Amino acid sequence: MTSPTVRPTLLTPRFVALVSGVALYFLGLNMTLSVLPLFVEGELGGTDAQVGIAVSSFGLAAACIRPIIGPLGDRHGRQRLIVSGAIVAGLATIATATATSLGMVIAFRALAGLGEAAVFVGAASAAQDLATTERRGEAASYFSLAIYSSLFLGPPLGEWISETFGNDTAWVLAGGLAVLAASTGIVAPGAPAEPPPKPERRVLLHRAAVRPGAVLFLGLLGYTGFLAFAALHAGEVGIANTGTVFNVFALVIIFLRIFAAKLPDQLGPIRTSRISLSCGAVGLAVLAVWTEPVGVYVGAAILAVAQSFLFPALFALVVDDAPEAERSHAISTLSLFFDLAFGLGGPVIGLVSDTFDRSTAFAVSAGIATFALAMCGRILGDVTPSISVREIGPRSRR
């Protein structure tokens, strides 16, 4: 009689503490999604283009240091990245409460972006470090669940706090959660006993992430229009609690990653990416033409289908192709393309909105997603990951 194989434990106290800290950090970060646009437009009298710049400054700043953050994490440990990054991001968010001009908001958001770059790379790498090879997909599932749970809770919570107690309180509480999350970073691995050797020639972009990153960049450019202007657009069409739009978005993502988790493995990364980009184009088009509350919710739900599998499919390609000693570098490179999309997309879509209107801005976003769809196959070529794509979601299916 053969004894059953005992799978290594994943949900250790260290892993649970790490994922809890990630959830806490992103709860604070996502609270600002509904607060920032209304703050810039309402209190500071900003235009849509200025809202886009304020939103994008976060991603642009993060993009500037992604190439060096990854190698630092590989050499000096994930712990330093998480702790220092969460403190910087939290304090910068708290300081936003003192902003009296658009320039101050941009400066504080950029500083928060620098901190976020370190937190995400450190935490994503640490989640993989604390898992054995056969449970890395499951570890990524829990990591993703923490992020999307906070997206479900954060925006409506931020809006409620802002309306009930004022914007200053919302900024302070959001930043305070990030600072508090820094305390859980101590469970992440420290410096490796044998740091990887310094390369003879410094390479800013890890080759494993360049092609997937290019697809991610194109796929997210249009999506930035939704994140930057969903709250303002929802209020404009008559939705009282604009945070509920993000509720719908997050719920659809969580639902699909659980109950449609096998689909990406069956279709493969390229076909999965194409379906995601198609849904992105349709969802943004719905937001452009159906300017009623129901239309906003339907558009957000379809767009959520797009975001459910695009990043997991591309993330799987990167993790599979990068050596373990270079994992932080590869993940930081993929994240760089994410940041660039948000850094460039916000101002561009905002300028379109100022020049025409928000419906036109969403239509342009849909066009960008359509272009990404046309280019997807050419960029990725014939690539297939050995890590299960379906496992990169809120919950393991094993």
Buried (B, 14 or more C-beta within 10 A) or exposed (E): EEEEEEEEEBEEEBBBBBBBBBBBBBBBBBBBBBBBBBBBBEEBEBBBBBBBBBBBBBBBBBBBBBBBBBBBBBBBBBBBBBBBBBBBBBBBBBBBBEBEEBEBBBBBBBBBBBBBBBBBBBBBBBBBBBBEEEBBBBBBBBBBBBBBBBBBBBBBBBBBBBBEEEBBEBBBBBBBBBBBBBBBBBBBBEBBEEEBEEEEEEEEBBEBBBBBBBBBBBBBBBBBBBBBBBBBBBBBBEBEBBBBBBBBBBBBBBBBBBEBBEBBBEBBBBBBBBBBBBBBBBBBBBBBEBBEBEBBBBBBBBBBBBBBBBBBBBBBBBBBBBEEBBBBBBBBBBBBBBBBBBBBBBBBBBBBBBEEBBBBBBBBBBBBBBBBBEBBBEBBEEBEBEBBBBBBBBBBBE
